[in-house]
Amino acid sequence: AAAGRPSILVIMTDDQTVESMRVMPQTRSLIGSAGATFDNNVVTYALCCPSRATFLTGQYPHNHGVRSNAPPDGGHAKLDHSNTLPLWLQGAGYVTGHVGKYLNGYGLVDTLEIPPGWTESYAGIGQSAYDFYDYRINENGTVVPYGTTPDQYQSDVYTEKALDFIRRRAPEAAAGVQPFFLFVAYLAPHSGGPIEPGDPGLPTTVPAPRHKGRFAGAVLPRSPAFNEANMTDKPASMRALASLEPKTVRAIGNAYRQRLESLLAVDEGVARFIGALRDGGVLENTLVIFTSDNGYFQGEHRVRAGKTLPYEPAVKVPLLIRGAGIAPGRQVSAMVANIDLAPTIVAAVRVTAGRTMDGSSLWPFLSGGQTTWPNGQRHVLVEDSPRGNKPTVFWSIKRESYVYTEYANGNRELYDLAIDSAQVASRHADPAYAGVRQELAKRLTTMKTCVGPIACW
């Protein structure tokens, strides 16, 4: 039944900003230039576990139920694993493989668990998944420990596992017998162990030994929001943040350089994947997607590290797609989101999803030459954990150049990205924006509980 259908390769990084794509020339060339680059791709919850659950379901967090990284509102156990994208593809005759990080908390209850839907699984276990050395992988039901020598560097091990899968599975895909779906989830550039000499007092990642120091001279980008001087327009939770001290700014710069260096091993891996697909005769019939689970703050709005907040550095992530029928060199500026990835894969495979997905297929942009959504202005909801202190709990909605956010304590924000892309001046109290604010507030109310692509538009 799967004969002639494309194989699928999805590469996902962790906490990667759009800006950092500049140090990944092979990924930009071999996927973006060979296909499409989406310049306005956002995540519906800027946090690892909810975002990954959205990828596996095509649903908003309020529908798939994973609304945090840990219990009671989130974590691996919160998702219904009996109805996810890999199972739908298996049902369509695909062989499936997962390499790398899975959902947060995976392996904590049952070290040997293999989530339904994966023919082959090589997943980092529990907290060890956050160590670049001295970690453990559940390899199809067997726990394999890794050491501390350079050849055990986590990103490289994930690359080798994925390459092995591609090389073994490509012949049957090339022959039209059985296509594959491979999901490779790198930890980089997320912070992780070990802590090394010279690390700042901030969470830092770990570059491969061969890449250490490669960006020693890289200068931290400073948007107008960096260490924002005037926070009076911001909600109470943000106004409480102190200005960044010089030593903190230096630490952010140090962490930034290590993050860039950690992406070099990923860029090399992407190039090797494309080479393996080409060598296996399946490149022209493989849909290749590169993205991240969320972005990251590096001093914007006085936030020294982290994500989750409804500002562009955390919400916008890279998205590059190549494959059969996709014209090379496409630049798409229409707003798309991570809820659209599963629908896009489902459409490519011509399979029926087992859930009501909230996103829409990106194929009109990929093959149809479309530059805007045909059915009017799109809205995307950005969610937060429903639990927490009222000043920090938010619901945010994006439409074209507008971002409107409501906090549980009554605080509001409204940004016009067309004139304020750095989000330094909220217009929520500006009479000139009263109409827009009312429209977005009304739409936000319905989006909080929306189900399906029409209601969630």
Secondary structure, 3 states (H helix, E strand, C coil): CCCCCCEEEEEEECCCCCHHHHHCHHHHHHHHHCCEEECCEECCCCCHHHHHHHHHHCCCHHHHCCCCCCCCCCCHHHCCCCCCHHHHHHHCCCEEEEEECCCCCCCCCCCCCCCCCCCEEEEECHHHHHECCCCEEEECCEEEECCCCHHHCHHHHHHHHHHHHHHHHHHHHHCCCCCEEEEEECCCCCCCECCCCCCCCCCCCCCCHHHCCCCCCCCCCCCCCECCCCCCCCCHHHHCCCCCCHHHHHHHHHHHHHHHHHHHHHHHHHHHHHHHHHHCCCHHHEEEEEEECCCCCCCECCCCCCCCCCCHHHHECCEEEECCCCCCCEEECCCEEHHHHHHHHHHHHCCCCCCCCCCCCCHHHHCCCCCCCCCCCCEEEECCCCCCCCCCCEEEEEECCEEEEEECCCCEEEEECCCCCCCCCCCCCCHHHHHHHHHHHHHHHHHCCCCCCCCCC
